[in-house]
Amino acid sequence: MNIALTQEGSTNSTQWKQLWSLAALYGSIVIGWIAYQNYQPKLLEKFHFTEFALLLTIAQGMILVVTPPIAGKIGDRFRVKIGHRLPIITLGISFAAMIFMAVAFTLFTNPGEIFRWILPVLIIFWLIAMSIFTSPALSTIELFTPIESMPKAMALLTIVGNLLYALEPVIVDIIDFLGAPLTFVAGGLVVFLSGLLLRKNSLSLFKQKRDLVTAKKESPTENQWPFILLMGLGLGLATSVMFNLFPPVYTKTLGVDGKWMLVVILIGSAIVSLPLSNVVNQLGLKRSFYRSMIVVIASMAAIFIASSAWMIILLTVIFTVVFTVLSVSTLPLTIQLARYDEKVLCVGIFFSGVALPDAIIQTFLVLR
């Protein structure tokens, strides 16, 4: 069979070893973002770049919105030409690990004034590197599990991500204890090793081929880019509002540190992820998305309007449940709606939509 007429094969059963490898890589991405968010403002202040905070926030938003579809398009070209998307994943992981190490080396050598001009460039490169491989890597979930089991697989990634974000105060304490240089060394090693683990455990699946004639018959005939972007925007809006705008509301109305309420939401979401993945399977992906999106928007708006503590707690419970449904249904639905030759591109469009609300909210917060 001509290799140009092949693409990666799918699986009829969940490949748990490969799925756990993907979860480990996703966990390293989350830890990398926690480290970045912790040290970026500190490094900008230390090296007198605070006046560029707004510019860097805008650049970060643009990179996270623009890069995923580009990386997805390149990933799809690799899938069609050589049969798999592994090169773009490997390139992005290697690039990200290299940038981690470059930052660590620069901090170890403490070059002084010279570093002032290297720091913003390295930050931009790091953001690009992380964006290059994230969408292609997470799109491989389609290789490890059949579509009917994908919500359960997404529940696993949701559990990993939410628990790590819930443990952010502990992770930040560890990061502060290690210091910036060792943190970036550790970050580079974690990303590289988790990527290596994914490659090692999944190489056989990457090499499996399917006839594209068959793939065409099994896939949608029309692209669903607007709807996929809408799903990303919905999940991104709920996520960004939860992380950036909910804590002050909880602090004001409940009299507790809003960040701890955020921890409660994340842990609660992790706990109910697996049971709700079964609900998503019963309802269907598209119906789960529509219903959860409507209730998420309504509950978010109500949390800002309500003044009663008990009402806010009840609304938060509702938000936690429907946010989890949204989390486990949107990426599988994206993959289901993607055409045979646009799988990674559509995942990139989805993550572009996820990033856009946060980019806008973060920019307004910096301006304020």
C-alpha positions in Angstrom: 0.0 0.0 0.0 1.3 3.5 -0.9 2.3 5.2 2.3 0.8 8.4 1.1 -2.6 6.7 1.2 -2.4 5.6 4.8 -3.0 7.2 8.2 -2.7 6.1 11.8 -5.0 3.3 12.8 -7.7 3.5 15.4 -8.3 1.0 18.2 -11.3 -1.1 19.1 -10.4 -1.2 22.8 -8.9 1.2 25.2 -5.1 1.0 25.4 -4.6 1.9 29.0 -0.8 1.9 29.0 -0.7 4.4 26.2 -3.5 6.4 27.8 -1.6 6.6 31.1 1.4 7.8 29.1 -0.7 10.5 27.6 -2.0 11.4 31.1 1.6 11.7 32.3 2.5 14.0 29.4 -0.6 16.1 30.1 0.4 16.3 33.8 3.9 17.6 32.8 2.2 20.2 30.7 0.1 21.3 33.7 3.1 21.4 36.0 5.0 23.4 33.3 2.2 26.0 33.2 2.1 26.2 37.0 5.9 26.8 37.1 5.6 29.4 34.3 2.7 31.3 36.0 4.7 31.2 39.3 8.0 32.5 37.9 7.1 34.7 35.0 6.0 37.7 37.2 9.0 37.1 39.6 11.5 37.1 36.7 10.0 40.1 35.1 10.3 42.0 38.3 13.8 40.8 39.1 15.1 41.8 35.7 13.1 45.0 35.5 10.7 44.0 32.7 7.5 44.8 34.6 6.6 47.5 32.1 6.3 44.8 29.5 3.8 42.7 31.4 0.9 43.8 29.3 2.8 43.3 26.0 3.8 39.8 27.2 0.3 38.9 28.2 -1.0 40.0 24.8 1.8 38.0 23.0 1.0 35.0 25.2 -2.7 35.1 24.2 -1.9 35.5 20.5 0.6 32.6 20.6 -1.9 30.3 22.4 -4.7 31.2 20.0 -2.7 31.1 16.7 -0.2 28.3 17.2 -2.5 25.2 17.9 -4.3 25.3 14.5 -0.9 25.8 12.7 0.6 22.9 14.7 -2.6 20.9 13.9 -2.3 21.5 10.2 1.3 20.4 10.2 0.4 17.4 12.2 -2.2 16.4 9.7 0.2 16.8 6.8 2.6 14.3 8.6 -0.4 11.9 9.1 -1.2 11.9 5.4 2.4 11.9 4.1 4.2 9.5 6.4 1.3 7.9 8.3 1.5 9.5 11.8 1.8 12.8 13.6 4.8 11.8 15.8 7.4 14.2 14.2 5.5 17.4 15.2 5.0 16.0 18.8 8.6 15.1 19.1 9.8 18.4 17.7 7.6 20.4 20.1 8.6 18.3 23.2 12.3 18.6 22.3 12.0 22.3 21.7 10.1 22.9 25.0 12.7 20.8 27.0 15.5 22.8 25.3 13.9 26.1 26.3 13.5 24.9 29.9 17.2 24.0 30.0 18.2 27.3 28.3 16.4 29.3 31.0 17.9 27.1 33.7 21.4 27.5 32.3 20.9 31.3 32.0 19.7 31.6 35.6 22.6 29.4 36.8 25.3 31.6 35.1 23.5 34.8 36.2 24.7 36.9 33.2 23.2 40.1 34.6 22.3 42.8 32.0 22.6 40.5 29.0 19.8 38.3 30.4 17.4 41.2 30.2 17.3 40.8 26.5 17.3 37.0 26.5 14.4 36.5 29.0 11.5 37.8 27.0 12.7 35.9 23.9 13.0 32.6 25.9 9.5 33.1 27.3 8.0 33.6 23.9 9.9 30.6 22.6 8.7 28.5 25.5 5.1 29.5 24.9 5.4 28.5 21.2 7.1 25.2 22.1 4.4 24.2 24.5 1.7 25.1 22.0 3.4 23.2 19.2 3.0 19.8 20.8 0.1 20.1 23.1 -2.7 19.8 20.5 -1.1 17.1 18.4 -0.2 15.1 21.6 -3.7 15.3 23.1 -5.3 14.5 19.7 -3.6 11.0 20.0 -6.3 10.1 22.5 -8.3 8.9 19.4 -5.6 6.2 18.8 -5.8 4.9 22.4 -9.6 4.5 22.8 -12.7 4.0 20.7 -15.0 6.9 20.4 -17.7 5.4 22.7 -15.0 5.1 25.5 -13.5 8.5 24.9 -15.4 10.4 27.6 -14.0 8.0 30.1 -10.5 8.6 28.7 -11.1 12.3 29.0 -12.2 11.8 32.6 -8.8 10.4 33.3 -7.1 13.5 31.8 -9.6 15.7 33.7 -8.7 14.0 37.0 -5.0 14.4 36.4 -5.3 18.1 35.4 -7.7 19.1 38.1 -5.8 17.4 40.9 -2.6 19.0 39.9 -4.2 22.4 39.7 -5.8 21.7 43.1 -2.3 20.9 44.5 -0.9 24.1 43.0 -0.2 25.7 46.4 1.9 22.6 47.3 3.6 22.5 43.9 4.4 26.2 44.2 6.0 25.7 47.6 8.1 22.9 46.1 9.0 25.2 43.2 10.0 28.0 45.6 12.1 25.5 47.6 14.0 24.3 44.5 14.5 27.8 43.2 14.2 29.0 39.6 17.2 27.2 38.0 16.4 23.7 39.4 12.7 24.2 38.7 13.4 24.8 35.0 15.8 21.9 34.9 13.2 19.6 36.5 10.5 21.0 34.1 12.6 20.2 31.1 13.3 16.7 32.3 9.7 16.0 33.2 8.4 17.1 29.8 11.1 15.2 27.9 10.8 12.0 29.8 6.9 12.0 29.6 7.2 12.6 25.9 9.7 9.8 25.6 7.3 7.5 27.5 4.4 8.4 25.2 6.6 7.7 22.2 7.9 4.4 23.5 4.5 3.0 24.6 2.6 4.3 21.5 5.0 3.7 18.6 3.3 0.5 17.5 0.0 2.3 17.3 1.5 5.3 15.5 2.8 2.9 12.9 -0.5 1.1 12.3 -2.1 2.2 9.1 -5.6 2.5 7.7 -6.6 2.9 4.1 -7.7 6.5 3.6 -10.5 5.4 1.3 -12.0 3.6 4.3 -11.2 6.5 6.5 -13.1 8.9 4.2 -16.2 6.7 4.2 -16.2 6.6 8.1 -15.6 10.4 8.6 -17.9 13.4 8.2 -17.9 15.0 4.7 -18.2 18.6 5.8 -15.9 20.5 8.1 -17.3 21.7 11.4 -14.8 24.4 12.3 -17.2 27.0 13.6 -19.0 24.5 15.9 -15.6 23.1 17.1 -14.4 26.7 17.8 -17.7 27.3 19.7 -17.1 24.3 21.9 -13.6 25.5 22.7 -14.8 29.0 23.5 -17.5 27.5 25.8 -15.0 25.4 27.7 -12.4 28.2 27.7 -14.9 30.8 29.0 -16.0 28.5 31.9 -12.3 27.6 32.8 -11.0 31.2 32.7 -14.0 32.6 34.7 -13.5 29.8 37.3 -9.8 30.5 37.7 -9.7 34.3 37.4 -13.1 35.7 38.4 -14.7 33.2 40.9 -12.1 33.6 43.7 -12.8 37.3 44.5 -16.5 36.6 44.5 -16.1 33.7 47.0 -13.8 35.9 49.2 -16.3 38.7 49.3 -19.6 36.7 49.7 -18.4 33.6 51.7 -15.7 35.2 53.8 -13.1 32.6 52.9 -10.1 32.6 50.7 -11.5 32.2 47.2 -8.5 30.1 46.1 -9.5 27.4 48.5 -13.0 27.3 47.0 -11.3 26.9 43.7 -9.5 23.9 45.1 -12.8 22.4 46.3 -14.3 22.8 42.7 -11.3 21.1 41.1 -11.3 18.2 43.6 -15.0 17.8 43.3 -14.8 17.8 39.5 -12.0 15.2 39.6 -14.2 13.0 41.9 -17.3 13.1 39.7 -15.4 12.8 36.3 -15.7 9.1 35.9 -19.3 8.7 36.9 -20.3 11.7 34.7 -18.4 10.2 31.7 -21.0 7.4 31.9 -23.8 10.0 31.8 -22.2 11.6 28.8 -22.2 8.2 27.0 -25.9 7.7 27.7 -26.9 11.2 26.6 -24.6 11.4 23.6 -21.7 13.8 23.1 -23.6 16.6 21.3 -26.6 16.6 23.6 -24.2 16.6 26.6 -22.4 19.6 25.2 -25.5 21.7 24.5 -27.1 21.0 27.9 -23.9 21.5 29.9 -23.0 24.7 28.0 -26.4 26.3 28.7 -26.3 25.4 32.4 -22.7 26.5 32.8 -23.4 29.9 31.4 -26.6 30.2 33.6 -24.8 29.1 36.8 -21.8 31.4 36.1 -24.0 34.4 35.7 -26.1 33.5 38.8 -22.9 33.2 40.9 -22.1 36.8 40.2 -25.6 38.0 40.9 -26.5 35.9 44.0 -25.9 37.5 47.4 -26.9 34.5 49.6 -24.0 32.3 50.7 -26.1 29.2 50.5 -27.3 30.1 47.1 -23.7 30.6 45.9 -22.7 27.2 47.3 -25.6 25.5 45.6 -24.8 27.2 42.3 -21.1 26.2 42.7 -22.1 22.6 43.1 -24.2 22.9 39.9 -21.4 24.6 38.1 -18.9 21.9 39.1 -21.1 19.1 37.8 -21.9 20.7 34.4 -18.3 22.0 34.0 -17.1 18.4 34.4 -19.6 17.2 31.8 -18.3 20.0 29.4 -14.7 18.9 30.1 -15.2 15.2 29.3 -17.5 15.7 26.2 -16.0 18.5 24.1 -12.7 17.1 23.0 -14.2 13.7 22.1 -17.0 15.5 20.2 -14.3 17.5 18.4 -12.6 14.4 17.2 -15.9 12.8 16.2 -16.8 15.7 14.1 -13.4 16.1 12.4 -12.9 15.0 8.9 -10.4 12.2 8.3 -7.7 14.5 7.1 -8.3 17.3 9.7 -8.2 15.5 13.0 -5.2 17.3 14.5 -6.2 20.6 12.9 -9.7 20.4 14.5 -8.2 19.7 17.9 -5.9 22.7 17.3 -9.0 24.9 16.5 -10.7 23.6 19.6 -7.7 24.5 21.8 -7.5 27.9 20.1 -11.1 28.5 21.2 -10.2 27.4 24.7 -7.3 29.9 24.9 -9.2 32.9 23.5 -11.4 33.8 26.5 -8.5 33.5 28.9 -6.3 35.7 26.7 -9.0 38.4 26.8 -9.7 38.1 30.5 -6.0 38.1 31.4 -5.4 41.2 29.3 -8.2 43.1 31.0 -6.9 42.0 34.4 -3.4 43.3 33.6 -4.9 46.6 32.4 -6.9 46.9 35.6 
